[in-house]
Amino acid sequence: MITIGNLDYIAVNKNLPCPICGRTNWCLVEVNGTMCICPRISAGSVRQIGRNGCGWLHNLTGESKHYVYDKARVARKDIIRNPVDFTALATKYYTECQYRARFALKLGITTESLRRLLVGWTGEAETWPMKDDKENIIGIRLCSAYGKYSVRGSKNGLFWPLGVSIEGDEPLLVTEGRSDPAAAISLGFDVIGRAGCTTGFQYLVRALKGTRRLIVIMAHNDPPKKRPNSDKVFYPGQDGAKQLASDLTAEGLIVKVVIPTKFKDLREGLNAGVTHDSLVRRINRVPIFKKQE
């Protein structure tokens, strides 16, 4: 379940397709059947929504409303009746995992970085615990041969390694995706990772509020993407990093945004020869982020 504003939404699936476009992925429906967020169809929508404007908010009425309500109510009750103890589950997967060295070799990172991120194994998928601003585990991201997904009931939180404090002398890196935090640890940095380019903002703002440490947001150098039903393009990783920087700057934090030029992300840079010192030099050349009015 995902909370946007004051409403709870559930991701569409094969049993609950989007009432607007009919597809079974990407879209969200409000649990009481009042709203739908569809990234594909703008016609008839109330407004564009999302930090990058990547979806449209639709009011649902009539049959669509009742259909969504009946389906979503079942899914919501199942989550409420059977809450997941994510801490216990993450600990179980971590304890039973015997393949961290193999995962590290595959990703080009250190085994120690995976230990500090509590990476485990279900028997079919890697497990990457996600935390809130108090370092409580609130969800588990899964990665397998079938793709990336999450344990049911998970919230998109932070990949917060053991031993990382928000205070310190060196820059605190904020990365995107599951493997970049491991790359940052491998390079000798303190880091907190976001699950995606537009997720975890509220947890980071609360966790970092008041720190005097330099915050360095490591953006992904993503190729441009077109918005649905539009010729306009956007850069998900860069746009998400700048929005986060704006939110943190508004809280009085000192922030820099580093956008790779030769690599897509930090892990790719690590595997191509980026070192702790070379990244520090790059960070030093980047100006302090200034919020645009």
C-alpha positions in Angstrom: 0.0 0.0 0.0 1.3 3.5 -0.9 0.2 6.7 0.8 0.0 9.8 -1.4 -1.3 12.9 0.4 -4.0 11.6 2.7 -5.1 8.7 0.6 -3.9 5.0 0.4 -3.3 3.5 -3.0 -2.7 -0.1 -4.1 -0.8 -1.0 -7.2 -2.8 -2.5 -10.1 -2.3 -6.2 -10.9 -3.9 -9.0 -13.0 -6.8 -9.2 -10.6 -7.2 -5.4 -10.3 -6.4 -3.8 -13.7 -6.4 -0.1 -14.1 -10.0 1.1 -14.6 -8.7 3.9 -16.9 -6.3 2.2 -19.3 -7.0 -1.5 -18.5 -3.3 -2.3 -18.0 -2.0 -4.4 -15.0 1.2 -2.4 -14.1 2.4 1.1 -13.2 -1.0 2.5 -12.3 -2.4 3.0 -8.7 -6.0 2.8 -7.4 -7.2 4.4 -4.2 -8.4 1.7 -1.7 -12.0 3.2 -1.5 -12.4 3.4 -5.2 -12.4 7.2 -5.4 -9.2 7.9 -7.4 -6.9 6.4 -9.9 -3.4 7.5 -11.0 -2.7 6.5 -14.5 0.6 7.3 -16.3 -0.7 6.5 -19.7 -4.0 8.4 -20.2 -4.5 12.1 -19.5 -8.0 12.6 -21.1 -10.6 13.2 -18.5 -8.1 13.5 -15.6 -8.3 16.1 -12.8 -4.6 17.1 -13.0 -1.1 15.8 -13.5 0.5 14.4 -10.4 3.9 13.3 -9.2 7.2 15.0 -8.7 8.1 14.5 -12.3 4.6 14.9 -13.6 4.6 11.2 -14.6 0.9 10.4 -14.1 -2.6 11.7 -14.2 -5.1 11.8 -11.3 -8.6 10.5 -12.3 -11.8 10.7 -10.3 -13.7 7.4 -10.4 -17.5 7.2 -10.6 -20.2 4.7 -11.3 -19.2 1.1 -12.1 -15.5 1.8 -12.1 -15.6 3.2 -8.6 -17.5 0.1 -7.2 -15.3 -2.3 -9.1 -12.1 -0.8 -7.7 -13.6 -0.5 -4.2 -14.6 -4.2 -4.1 -11.2 -5.4 -5.4 -9.0 -3.0 -3.4 -10.9 -3.6 -0.1 -10.0 -7.3 -0.3 -6.3 -6.5 -0.8 -6.3 -3.9 2.0 -8.0 -6.2 4.5 -5.5 -9.0 3.7 -2.6 -6.7 4.5 -4.2 -5.4 7.7 -5.1 -8.8 8.9 -1.7 -10.3 8.2 0.9 -7.6 8.9 4.5 -8.6 8.1 7.2 -8.5 10.7 9.8 -7.1 8.3 12.6 -7.1 10.9 12.2 -10.8 11.6 11.8 -11.7 8.0 14.9 -9.7 6.9 16.9 -11.2 9.8 15.8 -14.7 8.7 16.9 -14.1 5.0 20.2 -12.5 6.1 21.1 -15.4 8.5 20.3 -18.1 6.0 22.1 -16.4 3.1 25.3 -18.2 2.0 25.8 -16.3 -1.3 26.8 -12.8 -0.4 30.4 -13.2 -1.7 28.8 -14.4 -5.0 26.5 -11.4 -5.1 29.4 -9.1 -4.4 31.5 -10.5 -7.2 28.6 -10.2 -9.6 28.0 -6.6 -8.7 31.7 -5.6 -8.4 31.3 -4.5 -4.8 32.6 -5.7 -1.4 31.0 -8.5 0.6 31.2 -6.3 3.7 29.0 -3.7 2.0 26.3 -6.3 1.6 26.6 -7.4 5.2 26.1 -3.8 6.4 23.0 -3.6 4.2 21.7 -6.8 5.6 21.3 -8.4 2.2 19.9 -11.9 2.3 18.4 -14.6 0.1 14.9 -16.2 0.0 16.0 -19.2 -2.0 14.9 -17.4 -5.2 15.7 -13.7 -4.8 18.1 -11.4 -3.1 16.6 -9.4 -0.2 17.4 -5.8 0.4 15.8 -4.4 3.6 14.3 -0.8 3.5 14.2 1.4 6.5 12.4 4.5 7.7 14.0 7.6 9.3 14.3 5.8 12.6 16.1 2.8 11.0 13.1 0.5 11.5 12.8 -2.0 8.6 9.5 -1.2 6.8 9.9 -3.3 3.7 12.1 -5.7 1.7 13.1 -5.1 -2.0 13.6 -8.4 -3.9 15.8 -8.9 -6.9 15.7 -12.2 -8.9 15.9 -13.5 -12.4 12.3 -12.4 -12.8 12.9 -8.8 -12.0 12.7 -6.3 -9.1 9.7 -6.3 -6.8 9.0 -6.1 -3.1 7.5 -8.3 -0.3 3.8 -7.6 -0.1 3.0 -4.9 2.3 6.4 -3.2 2.0 6.9 0.5 1.9 9.6 2.1 -0.2 12.1 3.3 2.4 15.8 3.8 2.6 18.8 1.4 2.2 20.5 2.5 5.4 23.7 0.5 6.2 24.6 -0.5 9.7 26.9 2.0 11.4 26.0 5.0 9.3 25.4 8.2 11.3 24.0 11.4 9.9 26.8 13.3 11.6 30.4 13.2 10.6 33.3 15.0 8.9 33.2 13.6 5.4 30.3 14.0 3.0 27.3 11.8 3.4 26.3 10.3 0.1 22.6 9.8 -0.8 22.3 7.4 -3.7 19.5 5.8 -5.8 18.7 2.1 -6.2 19.8 -0.9 -4.2 23.4 -1.4 -5.4 24.7 2.2 -5.3 24.8 2.3 -1.5 26.9 -0.9 -1.6 29.2 0.8 -4.1 29.5 3.9 -1.9 30.5 1.7 1.1 33.0 -0.1 -1.1 34.6 3.2 -1.9 34.8 4.1 1.8 31.9 6.6 2.1 29.0 6.9 4.5 25.8 6.5 2.5 22.0 6.3 2.7 20.2 5.0 -0.4 16.8 5.7 -1.8 14.8 2.8 -3.3 14.0 5.0 -6.4 14.5 8.4 -7.8 11.3 9.8 -6.3 10.9 7.7 -3.2 12.0 8.0 0.4 12.0 11.8 0.4 9.9 12.1 3.6 12.2 9.7 5.5 15.4 11.5 4.4 14.1 15.0 5.2 13.1 13.8 8.7 16.3 11.8 9.3 18.7 14.5 8.0 17.0 17.6 9.5 19.4 19.6 11.6 22.6 17.9 10.4 25.6 20.1 9.7 27.1 17.5 7.4 27.5 18.0 3.7 24.9 15.9 1.9 25.9 14.8 -1.6 23.1 13.4 -3.8 24.5 11.0 -6.4 22.2 11.2 -9.3 21.7 8.6 -12.0 22.7 9.7 -15.5 19.5 8.3 -17.1 18.7 8.8 -20.8 15.8 11.2 -21.5 12.3 9.8 -21.4 9.1 11.1 -22.9 6.1 11.7 -20.8 3.0 9.7 -21.7 0.9 11.4 -24.4 3.5 14.2 -24.7 6.6 15.1 -26.7 8.2 16.6 -23.6 11.2 14.7 -22.2 12.5 14.4 -18.6 15.5 12.9 -16.9 14.2 10.7 -14.0 17.5 10.3 -12.0 18.6 13.9 -12.4 15.1 15.5 -11.9 14.5 13.3 -8.8 17.9 14.3 -7.3 17.3 18.0 -7.9 13.9 17.8 -6.3 15.3 16.0 -3.2 18.1 18.6 -3.1 15.4 21.4 -3.1 13.5 19.7 -0.3 16.7 19.3 1.8 17.9 22.8 1.1 14.5 24.2 2.3 15.3 22.6 5.7 18.6 24.5 5.8 20.9 21.6 4.9 24.1 22.0 2.8 23.6 19.9 -0.4 25.5 19.1 -3.6 24.2 17.2 -6.6 26.7 15.1 -8.5 25.6 13.9 -11.9 28.0 11.3 -13.6 29.2 12.2 -17.0 30.9 9.0 -18.1 28.8 6.5 -16.2 25.2 5.8 -15.5 25.6 5.4 -11.7 28.0 5.0 -8.9 28.4 1.2 -9.1 29.2 1.5 -12.8 31.8 4.1 -11.9 33.3 1.9 -9.2 33.7 -0.9 -11.7 35.3 1.4 -14.2 38.0 2.6 -11.7 36.5 5.5 -9.7 38.2 5.7 -6.3 37.4 7.4 -3.0 39.9 10.2 -3.7 38.8 10.8 -7.3 35.2 11.1 -6.2 36.1 13.5 -3.4 37.8 15.7 -6.0 34.7 15.6 -8.1 32.5 16.5 -5.2 34.8 19.4 -4.3 34.4 20.9 -7.8 30.6 20.8 -7.6 29.0 24.0 -6.3 26.5 24.1 -3.4 23.0 23.5 -4.6 20.9 26.6 -4.8 17.1 26.2 -4.7 15.5 27.8 -7.8 12.7 30.3 -7.1 
